[in-house]
């Protein structure tokens, strides 16, 4: 993994405030073999929106792109995943309001094949803080994931206090109804880039947003996870309920996602 801060090698001192306060926001982008990024504009819009919400500051997207290009310089392995984290090294626990000059941390790691194998999800009661922001406060989500893995599952599927399914550990959840319609859970969820791209490029598959109880989720024709790293990944089980991972709508969604043209960095 390579890591840079504002285009230069990062030091431990630079990272210490982020490690100690866990305050910031990020987006992760898959850079394909041709150097393009699906949904790049949406990723940049997210960073701008979240920077306002977290830091009360504007973010120069041209600066972000420059730093991403610098972070990718010398990286030969493609595809790869670039994570852009926006945080202020001046932040501290006593006076967080004084931090308002965020900087851009870019990390690059290898990317796995798409789509990865189906995953088995365990329902876990959990609601993320500030769910509309992709922030670095991952303790609750990772604790839920660990709980699921210790129980023999791959990941956690979050269920709110109202009994409605929301999202997964680090992914949006989607379902296929028995009429072939894609159903996205209504509720406090992260507005995912992959989810947005699939809804924009619907092809022959219809989409709708609706409340999804855990019981209804288990009775769907199929279920899947989406994020930039995995694309569209089938869920083969929710708790002890098996789900088909080869449903034709899932195949169409995967093909739709692969056909979306990337944007030049």
Secondary structure, DSSP 8 states (H G I E B T S, - for coil): -EEEETTEE--HHHHHHHHHH---EEEEEEE-TTSEETTHHHHHHHHHHHHHHHHS----HHHHHHHHHHHHTT---SSEEEEEEEE-TT--SS-GGG----EEEEEEEE---SS---EEEEEEE---TTTTS-BS--HHHHHHHHHHHHTT-SEEEEE-TTSBEEEESSSEEEEE-TTS-EEEE-SS----HHHHHHHHS-TT--EEEE--BHHHHHHSSEEEEEETTTEEEEEEEETTEE--S--HHHHHHHHHHHHS--EE-
